[in-house]
């Protein structure tokens, strides 16, 4: 089988590219010929197909009013990307395409091209971008579902994109256009890692027959080690990731070292906390080694997460995860049995839960072992590729 792997980015970025690269290697190991399609970017991996990629365009790079307007139009429907993909499809004649990130870059313009060529398509959704203007269902410091059912004027009213009226107007316009053109701009299947996201899309009006629940594939570059006496957080340092309650939790546990891997605009909240060690952005292998030696791992998110690797990778390494009860996270943690759940934003509850994990190492080991076994069963490579092959053939 020839498979197109489509993603706006061919350079490391986050959870979406993590799965993208693991999938690429996995298909090739199973005898599938993989052809990537992305935008040309100076940090891209070297690929023999790069000459067929469309040019890099980012709304954030627009400086003048004309550039912003042009970026807004291209962000709705990228004609250059559609034309480039049409040429690539004609050249390689793939049987199927698996799509990852598209919005405001490649855009859903790829789907009419693939449909005309008779290419089977599946689109994995890593956040709420399909139906939410800022992709997070989070604004003004709290989860937000005001736009459900196409009420995208709410995004402008609440300045949900970067706190800017102009940016919020642009993404609201994009969502209005995509909703109006939805029959032409959707794949054969929408793949949702969490049941929460799948249910959310159906509640927003998408056909239930279009939506498939396929939990994420997870692999790590380390093995479970001895339990340490520290706490690890790994992720973007942004408001929705719960950096404020993380800082407050650290202050409530002054005798516990809190190792933070990642960077972002909320870094300053953590710099003044004496027991917090900021490691910045690190290679995945470094983060995995840290998780494998941690006493506990915290995921204090405030937004309705889809299926975070921050939970899954820690569990695969036999750690007890203390996480917020938000979005798809409760699907990954059986409270008390293989992890602990707390209400989002509750720093005291978070600190108490972490303290209980560190004080009872036997229970932590048992929870970690159960979590690891569940992830090995439900998120293994063989399980994931089997499910995706069934969808793409």
N, C-alpha and C positions, 0 to 999 in steps of 0.2 A: 504493500500500500504506500502511496505517496501522500504525505500529510503536510498541509500548510500550518505552520504555527504563527499566529498573527498577534502582535503586541506592539503598541506604540513605541516601546522602549526595547532596545537591544543592549542596554547597559544596566548594571545593578542598581536597584532602586528601593524595593520593599518586598512585602509578602507576595505581590503579584509576579514580580520577576523571580523570586525564589522558586515558586512553583513552575514558572516558565522554563527555567534552566534544568530543573530536576526532571521535568516532563521530556524535554528535548533529549537528554541523555538516556532516559528510560525507553523512549520509543526506538531510538537507534539500537539500543541493546536488544530489543525485541525484533529487529530486522525491518523496521519501518524507515523509509527514506523521508527525512524531515527537511522541509524547505522553509526557512524563516521569512517573515515579512514584517518590516518595521519602518520607522522613519530614520533618515540619515542623521546621525548625531556624532559629534567628535569623540564621545566616550564609548561608542558602540564596540561590541566584539567584532573581530575581523570575520567577514563572511563573503563567500564568493558571489552571493546574491545582492550585495550592497548596492551595486550599480543600478539595480531595478527598484530600489526603495524611493519613495517620495521624499522631498526636502523636509528638513526639520522645521516645524512651526510650533511656537508656544505662545499662548495668550499672554503669559507673564513677561514675554520679551517685547511686547508692543509698547512703544514710547509715545508716538504721536497719536492724535485723534484718528487720523486716517488709518494708521496701523492697527489701532484697537478695533475700529469698525471692520477692517478686513479680517482680522483675527476672529472676530465674532461670527462673521459669515462663514469662514473656512471651518470654524469650530462646530458649525451645524452640519455641514456637508462638505467634505474635502474632495473636490473634483480631481485634484492632482493624485491623491491617494487611490481613488477609484480607477483612474486611467492606468496608473502604475501597476496596480493589482491585476487589472484586466490583461495587460501585457504578460505579466508573470504567469498567470493561469493558462493563458494560451500557449506559453512556452513549455511549462512543466506538466500540465494536465493532471492536477492532483485529484484524488478521489474524495478527500475530506479536508476540512479546515477546523482547527480549534483556535478560538479567539480568546484573548485575555483583555488587556486594557485598550480602549478605543477613544473614549470621550475627549472632545476638544482637540484631538490630535489626528489620528487616522479617521475617526468618526464612524458611525454606522453606514457610511457610504460603501463600505466593503460588501455588505450583504446582498444588494441587488446584483453586483458583479458575480458573486459566488453562486447565487440562485440561477442566473442566466446560464452559467457554465455547468449546472447540474452537480455542483459540489455540495456534499453533505456538511452542515455547519453546526457547531456547538459553541456557545459563548459562556465561559466561566466568569461569574460575577464575584468580585472580591470585596465590594462595598455596596452602598445603596445608590450609586451614581445613575443607574437607569431611571429611577423615579424621583430622586432627591437632587435639587440644584447644587448643593455643596457636597453631595456624596456621603455625608456622615449621619444624616438625620440627627443633627446636633447643632443647636445655636443658642446664643445667650446663656451659655453655661449649663444647658440641660438637653436631654433628648427631645427631638421635635418631629412631629408627624403632621404639621399644619398643611403641608402641600399634598397630602394624600388625596387621590382622586383628581389630580391635575390642577390643584389650587395654587399655581406657582407665583401668583402675585404676592403670596405670603412671604416668599423669599426676598422680594424687594422691600416689603414693609419691615422686615426684621433684619435686613442687610446681612443675610446669612452667608454670603460669599466674601470672606476677608473683611467683613465690616464695611464694605463699600457698596453704595447704591448702584454705581455704574457696573461693577463686577456682578452684583446680584441680578441686575436687569439683564445682563448678557446671558447668564446661566439660566435664568427663568425663560428667556426667549428661546434658548436652545431646547429646553425641556418642552415648551409648548409646541415647537416645530416637530420634535421627535415623536411626541405623543400623537400629533395630527397625522404624521406619516408612518405610524407604528406598523401597519401591515406590511409595508415594503422594507422596513429597516430592522427586522428581527430575524434571528437565525432559526434553524429547525428545532433547536433545543436551547433553553437557558439553564445553565448548570449552577446550582446554589450549594455551596459547601455546608451551610447550616439550614436546618428546617425553619428556623426563625426567618431567614431571608426569603426562603421559598414562600412561606405563608404571607410574609409582608408584601411580596410582589403580587400574589393572587388577590389579596385584599385591596391592592391598588388597581385592579382591573385586568391583569394579565391572565390569559387562558391557562387554567390549571394543567391542561394537556401539554403545554409548552414547557413547563417548569419541572426540572429534575433535581433531586437532592443527591449529590455525590460528595461525601466528606473529603476534605483535603488529603492529599498524599503528604506524608511527613517522613523525612530522613534526617539523621544527625551525624555529625562527624566525630562523636565522642561516645564513651561508654559510661554508665553510671558509676560514680565514685562514692567515697565515704561522705556522710553528711557533715557539712561544715557548721560553723556557728553564725554565719552571716545570712543576709537577705540579698537577693538579686532582682533587679528590675531591668528588662531589656526591651527597648522600643523607642519610638519618637518622643521627644520631650515637647509635647503639645498639650493644650488645655484638655482636649477630649480624652487623652490617655491617662488623666487623673494625676498629673504631676503635683497639684496643690495638696490633695490628700496624701500623696506619697511623701511629700516634705513634712507634713504634719505628723504622719506616722513615724518617720525617722526621729523627729524631735521627741516623741513619746517613748522611744526606745534608745536612749542615749548610749547604752552599753552594747548595742548591736551595730555592727558595721553594715551599711547599706551600699552595695555596689551597683552603680547605675551605668548601663551600656546603651549608648545612643546620644543623640543631640537634637537640638531644636530650640525654638523661641522661648520655652519655659525653663531653660537651663538655669537662669538667674534665681529661680525659686529655691534651687537646691544648693547653690554655691555657699550660702551662709550656714548650712547645717553641718555641725562639726563631724558627725559620724557618717556622712555621705561621701563616697569616693566616686568622682565622675571620671569615667574611662573614655567618654566620647564614642564616636563611631569606630567600630572594630570589625575585623573579618568575622564571618559566621563561625569559623573554627574556634576563634577566641571566645566568642559568646557561648558556644556549646560547652567548651571546657569549663567556663565559669558556672554555667547551669549545673553541670555534672558534679560540681564540688560544693554547691550551695546548701545551706541548711533549710531554706525555704525560698520560694519564688513568688513575687507579688505581681498581679495584673489588676491595678486599681482603676480600670477604665470607667469613664462617665458616659460615653456614647454607646449605642447599641451595636456592639461588635458583631461581626459576621462569624468567622471561625478563626480566631487568632493563633498564629504560630507561636506567639509568646506562651500560650498555655500548652499547646501540643508538644512543642520541642522539650519543654521542661518536664512534662509527664513522661515522654519517651525516655528521658534520662533519669526516671525514677524519683523525681522531686514532688513534694507536696506543693501544690499551687494554691495560693490564697488570692481569690479573684472577686471582682464585682459581679453581682447578679444582674447582668445586662445582656440584651440581645441573645446571641447564640451561645454565650459562655456556659449557661447552666446545662446545655446539652453535653458538655465535655466534662462536667464535674458532678459526681454524685456526692452531695454535701455530707461530710463526715466519713465517707467510705474511701474516696480516692482523692479528696481535696476539700477545700473549705470555701464557702461563698459568703460574702458580706454585702450589705446594701451599698450602692455606689455613693461615694463622697463621705463616708463615715470613717474618719481617720482613727477614732478610738476603737471601733469594732475591728478595723484592719490591724491595728497594733495588737489588740488582744488576741486575735486569731494567729498572728505571726508568733507572738510570745508562746502560745500554747503548742505550736508546732516545734519551736526550738527547745521547749522544756520537756517534750516527750518524744525522744528520738526513736523509740521502738514503734510508736504509733505512726510517726512520720515515715519510717521505712516501710511499714505495712501499707500505708496509703499510697506511697510512691510506687511500690511493686504492683498494686492493683491498677493504678493509673497507667503504668507502662504496659501491662498486659492488654488493657483495653485499647490503647493506641496501636499496639502491634496488630491487634485483631481487626480494627475498623479502618486504619489509615495506612496500611502497608502498601508497598508498590504494586504487588500482584493484585490486591483487591482493587486499587484505584485504576490501574490500567485495564483490568478486566471490565470494569464498569464503563470506562470511557470508550473502549473498543466497541462495546455493544451499542453505545449511542452513535458512534461515528460510522458504523458500517450499515 
